[in-house]
Amino acid sequence: MTTDNQIKYGRLVPVMLCFFAMGFVDLVGIASNYVKADLGLSDAEANIFPSLVFFWFLIFSVPTGVLMNRIGRKRTVLASLLVTFVSLLLPMFGDSYGLMLCSFSLLGIGNALMQTSLNPLLSNIITGDKLASSLTFGQFVKAIASFLAPYIAMWGATQAMPEFGLGWRVLFPVYMVVAVIAILWLAATPIEEEKPDKASGFASCLRLLGHPFILLCFAGIMCHVGIDVGTNTTAPKILMERLEMTLDEAGFATSLYFIFRTLGCLSGAVILRKVAAKTFLGVSVGCMLAAMVLLFASSSLPVIYAAIALIGFGNSNVFSIIFSQALLAVPEKKNEVSGLMIMGLFGGTVFPLLMGVASDAVGQNGAVAVMTAGVLYLIIYMFQLKKTRP
């Protein structure tokens, strides 16, 4: 006899596969380094790629929140997977600058749709105080796709069958197959959605930023993703600058970041069931602040690796904590709040651009300084969280 828990977890599995597909966006970090090497770009030029990916979160996130009220969360997730599929198909036809810009743009658009709709879709399966830990587990699944990307790219660059002519771009068809499976599985899975929010428009969504706590959360999400994309993109460059590593050698730094982010998400899914979110957030930002100090102070390979690991672990649960607190703050406006929070991923555009300019001017310490500013804001947010959400 099928129990309610079996039905719940049967619906949870395809949703978690969609979280894995959500992680495809993080391939932009290692991919931008390979495109930079292939086309001979500067740091500022190469950082346009991750910036372009996250630019679309500014444009599409809030409209997606409105769209979910009309067509539902599941259909919106399916639409996002279709756009992601097309984005992964394009690089198999070449690696020109224009084609990669188009691919990364579609990847960003698909991910903006997915991140806005998938998190609230999960809330139709998992509710109450277990939502934060479930969102964290989703981030754990997402992080698996993130840390696999550099390994697949490095394998493609050195060992993939040359007759296919893909090289490092072999990671695109690999992830495209997973996207197809996610589309078919989710489409076949019945998920009962709660009654949609009242009809709303773009302006009414943006008015939620007038809620002080929602505004704090929005800025916190910007800093979180800025540090995430910044580390993803900059970690190999630090090793190449300070230790004269090749890109294939330095690419492990990106995987190391995602390995510890994955471990952090896995442990966070358990810890957040027992420890207050504000306490765990304090530990997380403490890890990141220590990492920034280490990156400024040392050129030792073990120390740099330790710093990257600390950032990965520290940044792993920040999104889930902030996102869940925002949803709980205005529970009657989940779709709109989700759209606003995902719009905050626009920080993935702002930070790489600033980091590219700073690193071209003074080296990778300039990029680290930009990330440190984001960590300092999260410390401020942490103290506000204690006051606002006791």
Secondary structure, DSSP 8 states (H G I E B T S, - for coil): ---HHHHHHHHHHHHHHHHHHHGGGGHHHHHHHHHHHHHT--HHHHTHHHHHHHHHHHHHHHHHHHHHHHH-HHHHHHHHHHHHHHHHHGGGG---HHHHHHHHHHHHHHHHHHHHHHHHHHTTTS-GGGHHHHHHHHHHHHHHHHHHHHHHHHHHHHTS-GGG--GGGGHHHHHHHHHHHHHHHHHTS------------HHHHHGGGGSHHHHHHHHHHHHHHHHHHHHHHHHHHHHHHHH---HHHHTHHHHHHHHHHHHHHHHHHHHTTTS-HHHHHHHHHHHHHHHHHHHHH---HHHHHHHHHHHHHHHTTHHHHHHHHHHHHSGGGHHHHHHHHHHGGGHHHHHHHHHHHHHHHH-HHHHHHHHHHHHHHHHHHHHHHHHH--
